[in-house]
Amino acid sequence: MEIDSANEYLCEALEADTPTEKDYYIRQALQLLTVEELTP
């Protein structure tokens, strides 16, 4: 399920060591959630 994947990305972001890593995981999560919203 997409939401579970986004949640996992956000958990990774919390444990990320660098701002770049955090940004990457947050963007991935948002992308999954956005795709979920836009799909009819």
Backbone hydrogen bonds, N-H to C=O, Kabsch-Sander energy under -0.5 kcal/mol:
donor,donor_aa,acceptor,acceptor_aa,energy
5,S,1,M,-1.4
6,A,2,E,-2.3
7,N,3,I,-2.5
8,E,4,D,-2.1
9,Y,5,S,-2.2
10,L,6,A,-2.3
11,C,7,N,-2.1
12,E,8,E,-2.2
13,A,9,Y,-2.3
14,L,10,L,-1.9
15,E,11,C,-1.1
16,A,12,E,-0.8
16,A,13,A,-0.8
22,K,18,T,-2.4
23,D,19,P,-2.8
24,Y,20,T,-2.2
25,Y,21,E,-2.3
26,I,22,K,-2.5
27,R,23,D,-2.6
28,Q,24,Y,-2.3
29,A,25,Y,-2.3
30,L,26,I,-2.6
31,Q,27,R,-2.5
32,L,28,Q,-2.2
33,L,29,A,-2.4
34,T,30,L,-2.7
35,V,31,Q,-2.4
36,E,32,L,-2.0
37,E,33,L,-2.0
38,L,34,T,-2.2
39,T,35,V,-1.3
